[in-house]
Amino acid sequence: MLAGATVGVQSDGAVYAADAALALPVVVSTAFVVGVVGWRAYPWRTSATGMGAGGLGAVATSLLALFPGSALVLVASVPSGGVDPVVAVLTAVFVVCFAFVFTFWVRLPVGCLGGLLYANAVDSAD
């Protein structure tokens, strides 16, 4: 994990909170970029396509969070002597997959709802 705990060995809540705090800027900024690029590239205007775009954006955020996540693991490991880039990528893949499995039940409906609201807001503004 990012805060230095070995996966599956330590179950300290503070370590998990630190991991979540470190991941929050990565996930939020990735979600913002995915949303801006997605809505600029494909201007969906109906409620159904807006919901689909929001759900697709939620999944794409998970996949694209691997890149800054890998960089964060590399940077966070520098004080302890660094880590192999392959280990950093594998750690980021594990963390993103773990996070997606345990949060998809809220991530997808919130993404779909956000897409629906945005599509309706853009439609009513035109």
N, C-alpha and C positions, 0 to 999 in steps of 0.2 A: 504494500500500500504506500501511498505517497508520504505519509507522515513517519515512515520508518518501521511500521509494524510488519511482521511477517504474516502473510495471508493464512488465516485459519489457526494461528497459534495464540494470538493475543485477542481478547474480546473486550478490551477497554473502550468504554463509550467515548472517552475523550479523543482517542485515536480516530474513531469513526467520524466524530464531529470535525476534527481537523481535516480529515480527508474530504469531507463534504464541503468544508469552507474553502479548501484549495481548488476543488473541482467547480465550484459555483461560478467564478469568473470565466472559466473555460466554456462551460455549458451555456451560460447566458449570452456571451459574445458570439459563440457559434450559432445559437438559435437566431440571434439578430441578423447575422450575415445570411443565413439560410433563408430567413423570411424576406429580407430585402431583395436578394437575388431571385428567389422564387416568384415573388409577386411582380417584379419588374420584367422577368423573362416571359412569364405566362400570366397575363392579366385575366384571371378568372373572375367572372362577374355574377354567376348564379350561386344560389345557396348550396346546391349539391356539389358543384365544382369547388366552391370555397371550403367546404368541409373536407373534401378529398385533398385539396392543397394543404390544409392545416395538418391533416394526418400524415401526409407525405413529408411535410416539413419537420414534424416531430421525429419521424424515423430517420430522415436525413441528418438531423442534428446529432443523433446518436452516432451515426457512421462518421460524420465529419469531425466529431469531437476527438477522434483517435489521433489526429495530427497534432493539435495543440496539447492534447493529453500526453502524447509521447514526448513532446518538447518539455513539458512541465516535469515529467519524471526525470529527464536528463538533467535539467537545471537544478531540481531539488536534490539530486544525488551528488552534485559537485562537492559540497562540503565534506562528504564522507569518502571522497576519493573517486567519485564518478561511477558510472555503470556502463556496461556494454549497450550500444544502441539497440541491439536485438532484444535484450532483456527489457529495455525501456518500452519498445513497441509491444512486446508480449504483455507487459504489465498493463499498458494502456488498453490493449484489447480485452484483457481479463476484466479490468475495472468497468469499461464501457458495456461489455456483455452482461456483467453482473448487475450493473445499474439498470440496463434496459429490461432484463428479465424481472427485476423487482419493482420497476416503476411503469411498465408499459400500460398497466391497467388504469393509470391516471394520466400518463403522458399522451396517449392517443386521443382519449375523449377531450382533454383540454386543448390539444392541437386542433382537433376538428371543430370544437366550439369557437376557438380563436379565428380559424379560417372562415367559419360561418358568419361571425360578427363582422369581420373585416370586409367580406364580400358584400354583405348587406349594407354596411356603412358606405362603401365605395359606390354601390348601386344607387343608394338614396341620395348621395351627393351629386350624382350626374344629372 
